[in-house]
Structures are given as C-alpha cells and as structure tokens.
Amino acid sequence: MRYKILIRLLLIFMSLCVLYREYQFSPKKLQMTYQCWSVRNQPEPQMSMNWFNSKNNKNSIYKRMRTTSWSAPIVWTDTYNESVLKMYYKKHPVTVGLIVFAVGSYLWYYLGNFLTSANTFFMVDQRVIIYVMLDDFAFMPLINLNRLRTLKVFKVKRQKRWQDISMMRMKIISEHITDHIQYEVDYVFCMDVDQTFKSSYGLETLGDSVAQLHTYWYREDPDLVPFERNESSDAYIPMGEGDFYYHAAVFGGTASQVLKITKECAKGIMNDKKNNIEAIWHDESHLNKYFFLHKPTKLLSPEFCWDLRKSKTDDIKTVKLSWSFKNYDYLRQQI
C-alpha cells in the first residue's frame, strides 16, 4: 500500500517537473502575470470631454496650431483644463513611469538636478516610478522622494562613443519594458537627463503615443528640418514629406506603445549599423521616421521642452521643461 502511494507521489512530482520545464513557471513570472492583469488600461480622455480647447486665441500674434491634420491635440499651456483632467484620473487612477539615462559625465553633471526637479514638478500627486539607467552606482545622488514616488536604478553598459549611447538607449528601453516596466506602469515617458523641470508637468501630457515638438524646428516647413535624407538609411524621409520635426529628448505614451516605438527604432538603428550607416541625428532620426509612419496621438508644444538660450517667441507662455546648459566638447571628452 505504501509502495503504491510512493509510486503515485513520484509520478505527480515527475509530472510537475515536466510542466515546469515546458512552461517555466516562477514566482516572478506569476507576479508579473497578476500585475499585467490588474493594470488599468483606461482610455485617455477625449477632447470632447472639454479638457482641451482647440480654438485659436484671437489675441495671439502667432496663430498656433492646436490640432494636427489627423486630429491629434497639440498641447499648449492655455489649451487644457487641469481640473477636468484631475477629476478624470481620480476616477481612473494610473501609474506613470519616467525613464532617464545618465552615463559618463552626464551622470554626475546632470542627474541630481533632473531628479530633484522631477520630484517637484513631474506628475504631482500621481503614482510615479522613476527608472534610472546609469553606468556607475557610485555617482547615484541621494534624493528624498515625495509621496507616491518610487526610484529604481539599473546599471547599463558604458559605450565608447556618445553616438552609441544615443542609439543603444532604444534597445535598452525596449528590453526593460518587455522584462518588467509594462507590468508596473500604465504610461511611460523617456527623457534626456540634461534637462530641468521648471513648472508642473502633469496629466495634460498623457496619451497613447506622445511626441515633442522641437524648439528649433516647430515653426519650419518640413522640407527645411533635419530629417534623414540618406535613402539608404531606415530613417529616411523623402523631401516633400513629413509632418513635424520631433525632439527625442521627450517621448512617451502607454507602456505598450512606447515598447512598439523603441522596438521599431532599435530595429532601424541596428539595420543601419549592419550597413555601416549612421543617421544624421541618430535615434532622433529614427524616432521621427517612426512618428512619420505611425502618427502620434498627442503632440506637446515646445513649452514642454524649451531651450532657454533661445529667446522666447510670443507663443511660449510657460516653460515646463528646459534644456540644461551644455559644454558639448567637454562632456563628450569625458564619456
């Protein structure tokens, strides 16, 4: 009798081993599966909810575009109703991720200021997870985070050239979203570290896929902006085509959409690399190609990423995020 029981137990154990090898169960994966099921895939508020004013201000000297030809809102500081957005997301709470890379001299030169300002102005009163990708834990600054904020730090391989850092981040971001970020947040923004938040950067920026209009090129004709014009590159955009020139210092959207963006950009970069091609503006060129083929659902005005060395135009009312001063030659020598 005992012998039969032992045989049955042995058979059950062997069956479980087979199942484990076949499906690779683990506590981590079961936790991820649960988190994925419990993520709130709530739709973003539509313009019809009166959170967005698409009419031009008659008093504005420059008639700013407020919607694109494909009906995506272009968000300026005077086009959204913050109270409506807060009411909406109070009923549909979300968690927002913020990914930032800090390697070489950019780590000790900019990261502390970026994190301190993000802690003050980025998604105030919302659940936020900040993902820091760096190459040396020793230079990670100590930040006292406000409530509802979490900091996660990951080490990345240091690249020999700043161009490689710029291009490899798309691959690294896609890998981290695949591995864990998609189970932890609803929306995610990817930002350059050499920037400083100046005022509230909040719910008005959330969207399915979010692109940032470039400070220097947002008023220019598409034929005059620095799209990639090498026909051999995966980032190529022909003359006479293109909508806007987007800045790679800020892009975002839902975790699933940012995964698509970074995967496609990484694929294009690697294809170029195989053919010994480097797009003129590296990952930014590939990001522009992606948004040319897959139109973003929301565009942020240059107020959300402005270079303070440039005189404000009449349509810039409030700077949300500013470029930091850079000594490019010095910084690149230190990388």
C-alpha positions in Angstrom: 0.0 0.0 0.0 2.7 2.4 1.0 4.7 1.4 -2.1 1.7 2.4 -4.4 1.4 5.7 -2.6 5.1 6.4 -3.1 4.8 5.5 -6.8 1.9 7.9 -7.2 3.7 10.7 -5.4 6.7 10.1 -7.6 4.6 10.2 -10.8 3.0 13.5 -9.6 6.4 15.0 -8.9 7.7 14.0 -12.3 4.6 15.5 -14.0 5.2 18.8 -12.2 8.8 18.8 -13.3 7.7 18.3 -16.9 5.2 21.2 -16.6 7.9 23.4 -15.1 10.3 22.7 -17.9 7.6 23.2 -20.5 6.1 26.4 -19.2 8.9 27.8 -17.0 6.7 28.8 -14.0 8.3 31.0 -11.4 7.1 33.2 -8.6 8.4 36.3 -10.5 6.5 35.4 -13.7 3.3 34.6 -11.8 3.6 38.0 -10.0 4.2 39.7 -13.4 1.1 37.9 -14.8 -1.0 39.1 -11.9 0.3 42.7 -12.3 -0.4 42.6 -16.0 -4.0 41.5 -15.4 -4.5 44.2 -12.8 -3.1 47.1 -14.8 -5.8 49.6 -15.6 -5.9 50.1 -19.4 -8.2 53.1 -19.1 -8.8 55.1 -22.3 -7.3 58.6 -22.3 -9.9 61.4 -22.0 -11.2 62.5 -25.4 -11.2 66.2 -26.5 -15.0 66.1 -26.4 -14.7 65.9 -22.5 -13.8 69.7 -22.6 -10.3 69.1 -21.2 -8.8 70.6 -24.4 -9.6 73.9 -26.1 -8.8 73.5 -29.9 -9.8 77.1 -30.8 -7.0 79.6 -31.6 -6.6 82.6 -29.2 -7.6 85.7 -31.2 -5.1 87.7 -29.2 -2.1 85.6 -30.2 0.2 87.2 -32.8 1.3 83.8 -33.9 -1.7 81.6 -34.8 -0.6 78.4 -33.1 -1.7 75.1 -34.4 -3.8 73.3 -31.7 -4.6 70.2 -33.7 -2.9 68.2 -36.4 -4.3 67.2 -39.8 -5.0 63.8 -38.2 -6.9 65.5 -35.3 -4.3 64.9 -32.6 -4.2 67.7 -30.0 -1.1 69.9 -29.8 -0.9 70.8 -26.1 -0.1 74.4 -25.1 -0.3 75.7 -21.5 -3.5 77.5 -22.2 -5.3 74.8 -24.1 -6.2 72.3 -21.3 -8.4 72.3 -18.3 -6.4 70.9 -15.4 -9.4 70.4 -13.1 -11.2 68.3 -15.7 -8.1 66.1 -16.1 -7.7 65.7 -12.3 -11.3 64.6 -11.9 -11.0 62.1 -14.8 -7.8 60.5 -13.5 -9.1 60.4 -9.9 -11.8 58.1 -11.2 -9.3 56.3 -13.4 -6.0 56.2 -11.4 -2.8 55.5 -13.3 0.9 54.9 -12.6 3.4 56.8 -14.7 6.9 55.7 -15.4 9.8 58.1 -16.2 12.9 56.6 -17.8 16.2 58.5 -17.8 19.7 57.6 -18.9 22.8 59.0 -17.2 26.2 57.7 -18.3 29.7 59.1 -18.2 29.9 62.7 -17.2 26.2 63.2 -17.7 25.7 61.1 -14.6 27.4 63.3 -12.1 26.8 66.6 -14.1 23.0 66.4 -14.6 21.3 63.6 -12.9 20.9 65.1 -9.4 19.2 68.3 -10.8 17.0 66.3 -13.1 15.7 64.0 -10.3 15.3 66.9 -7.8 13.2 68.9 -10.3 11.2 65.8 -11.4 10.4 65.1 -7.8 9.0 68.6 -7.5 7.1 69.0 -10.8 6.6 65.7 -12.7 3.1 64.2 -12.3 2.4 65.8 -8.9 0.0 63.7 -6.7 0.2 60.8 -9.2 1.9 57.4 -8.6 5.3 57.6 -10.3 8.1 55.1 -10.8 11.4 56.7 -11.9 13.8 54.3 -13.8 17.4 55.5 -13.8 19.8 53.8 -16.2 23.4 54.5 -15.3 26.8 53.1 -15.7 28.3 53.7 -12.2 26.3 53.2 -9.0 28.9 55.3 -7.1 27.6 58.5 -8.6 23.9 57.9 -7.9 22.7 61.0 -6.0 20.6 60.7 -2.8 17.1 62.1 -3.3 14.4 62.3 -0.7 11.3 61.4 -2.8 7.9 62.8 -2.2 4.9 60.6 -1.5 3.7 58.2 -4.2 7.1 58.0 -5.8 9.5 55.1 -6.3 13.0 55.1 -7.6 14.5 52.1 -9.4 18.1 52.1 -10.5 19.7 49.8 -13.2 23.2 49.5 -14.5 23.8 49.7 -18.2 27.0 49.0 -20.2 29.1 52.0 -20.9 29.6 52.8 -24.6 32.8 54.2 -26.2 31.1 56.9 -28.2 28.2 59.3 -27.2 26.6 58.4 -30.6 26.4 54.8 -29.5 24.9 55.8 -26.1 22.2 57.8 -28.0 21.4 54.9 -30.3 21.6 52.0 -27.9 19.1 53.5 -25.4 16.2 52.5 -27.7 17.2 48.8 -27.5 17.8 49.0 -23.7 14.4 50.8 -23.1 12.5 48.1 -25.1 14.2 45.3 -23.2 13.3 46.9 -19.8 9.7 47.5 -20.9 9.4 43.9 -22.0 11.0 42.5 -18.9 9.2 44.4 -16.1 8.1 48.0 -16.9 5.0 47.0 -18.8 3.7 45.2 -15.7 4.4 48.2 -13.4 3.0 51.3 -15.1 0.2 52.5 -17.4 2.1 55.3 -19.1 5.8 55.9 -19.5 8.0 58.9 -20.6 11.6 58.6 -21.9 13.6 61.8 -21.3 17.1 63.1 -21.7 18.9 63.7 -18.4 20.3 67.1 -19.4 17.0 68.9 -18.7 15.3 70.6 -15.7 11.6 70.7 -14.9 10.6 74.3 -14.3 6.8 74.0 -13.6 4.0 71.5 -13.4 4.4 68.7 -15.9 1.3 66.7 -15.5 -1.8 64.8 -16.7 -2.2 67.0 -19.8 0.8 65.2 -21.3 -0.6 61.7 -21.1 -1.7 60.0 -24.3 -1.5 56.8 -26.3 1.7 57.9 -28.1 3.2 61.3 -27.3 5.7 63.3 -29.4 7.6 66.5 -28.5 7.8 69.4 -31.0 11.4 70.6 -31.3 12.2 74.1 -30.0 14.3 75.0 -33.1 12.1 73.5 -35.8 8.5 73.6 -34.8 7.6 76.6 -37.0 9.6 75.4 -40.0 8.4 73.9 -43.2 9.0 70.1 -43.2 11.4 70.5 -46.2 13.7 72.7 -44.1 14.0 70.5 -41.0 16.8 68.0 -40.5 15.0 64.7 -41.4 17.3 61.9 -42.5 17.8 62.3 -46.3 20.1 59.4 -46.9 17.9 57.0 -49.0 20.0 54.0 -47.7 19.0 54.7 -44.1 16.0 53.1 -42.4 15.3 56.6 -41.0 15.0 58.2 -44.5 12.1 60.6 -45.1 11.9 62.0 -48.7 11.8 65.7 -49.5 8.2 67.0 -49.7 7.1 64.6 -46.9 6.9 64.7 -43.2 4.7 66.5 -40.7 6.7 68.0 -37.8 10.2 67.5 -36.5 10.1 65.8 -33.1 12.7 66.0 -30.3 13.9 62.7 -29.0 14.6 64.4 -25.6 11.0 63.6 -24.7 8.6 60.9 -26.0 6.1 58.7 -24.3 2.7 57.0 -24.2 1.2 53.8 -22.9 3.8 51.2 -22.0 2.6 49.0 -24.9 3.0 51.9 -27.4 6.4 53.0 -26.1 7.5 49.4 -26.5 6.5 49.5 -30.1 8.2 52.8 -30.6 11.5 51.7 -29.1 11.5 48.3 -30.7 11.0 49.8 -34.2 13.6 52.5 -33.6 16.1 49.9 -32.3 15.4 47.7 -35.3 16.1 50.6 -37.7 19.3 51.6 -35.9 20.6 48.0 -36.0 19.7 47.7 -39.7 21.7 50.9 -40.4 24.6 49.6 -38.3 24.8 46.4 -40.3 25.0 48.6 -43.5 27.6 50.9 -41.9 25.2 53.8 -41.9 24.6 56.3 -39.1 21.5 58.6 -39.4 22.4 62.3 -39.1 20.6 62.7 -35.7 21.0 59.0 -34.6 18.0 57.8 -32.5 16.1 61.1 -33.1 16.2 60.5 -36.8 14.7 57.0 -36.3 12.1 58.4 -33.9 11.0 60.9 -36.5 10.7 58.2 -39.1 8.5 56.1 -36.7 6.2 59.1 -36.0 6.0 59.8 -39.7 4.7 56.3 -40.3 2.7 56.0 -37.1 1.2 59.4 -36.2 1.4 60.3 -32.5 -2.0 60.7 -30.8 -0.8 63.8 -28.8 1.9 66.4 -29.5 3.5 68.6 -26.8 4.3 72.2 -27.7 7.8 73.5 -27.3 6.7 74.8 -23.9 7.2 71.3 -22.6 10.9 71.2 -23.7 12.3 74.6 -24.4 15.9 75.8 -24.8 16.2 78.9 -22.5 19.3 80.1 -24.5 16.8 80.9 -27.3 14.6 83.9 -26.9 11.0 83.1 -26.2 8.7 83.5 -29.1 5.3 85.2 -28.5 3.5 81.8 -28.3 5.7 80.4 -25.4 3.8 81.3 -22.2 5.2 78.9 -19.6 8.3 76.7 -19.8 7.6 73.3 -18.3 10.9 71.6 -19.0 14.1 73.4 -20.1 17.3 72.3 -21.7 20.3 72.5 -19.4 23.5 74.4 -20.5 25.9 72.1 -22.2 29.6 72.3 -23.0 29.3 69.6 -25.6 33.0 69.3 -26.4 33.9 68.9 -22.7 31.1 66.4 -21.9 31.9 64.2 -24.9 35.6 64.1 -23.9 34.6 62.8 -20.5 32.3 60.0 -21.8 
